[in-house]
Amino acid sequence: MEAHEKIRAGFDEATGGETPVLVDFFATWCGPCKMMAPVLEELKRRYGERLRIIKLDIENRSNIQAVQRYGVRSVPTLMLFRRGELLWRESGARSTDDMVRILERYIG
């Protein structure tokens, strides 16, 4: 298996389980991405084991395949997966309250 196939398999495995996975596509230089850090921390605290959060730096070469596969053109871009299915996607910073309202539709 080539390196890019292993990376894709890793992403698919990470997002393919029963636990919902929130993927944060970000860049270290991005101001709105930095604003999302405390929001994601609060979501992790609030949802615990009911939600997995993965941060993917779009400038990290090992993440480029996921960036291309999902057509990420701006950061932050947030995507919610369960069982490998993309349930929700949006670009731009969101407040904790906004994210809770969105996640409650899928996590309860």
Sequence and secondary structure as in RCSB ss.txt:
>XXXX:A:sequence
MEAHEKIRAGFDEATGGETPVLVDFFATWCGPCKMMAPVLEELKRRYGERLRIIKLDIENRSNIQAVQRYGVRSV
PTLMLFRRGELLWRESGARSTDDMVRILERYIG
>XXXX:A:secstr
  HHHHHHHHHHHHHSSSS EEEEEE TT HHHHHHHHHHHHHHHHHGGG EEEEEETTSGGGHHHHHHTT  SS
SEEEEEETTEEEEEEES   HHHHHHHHHHHT 
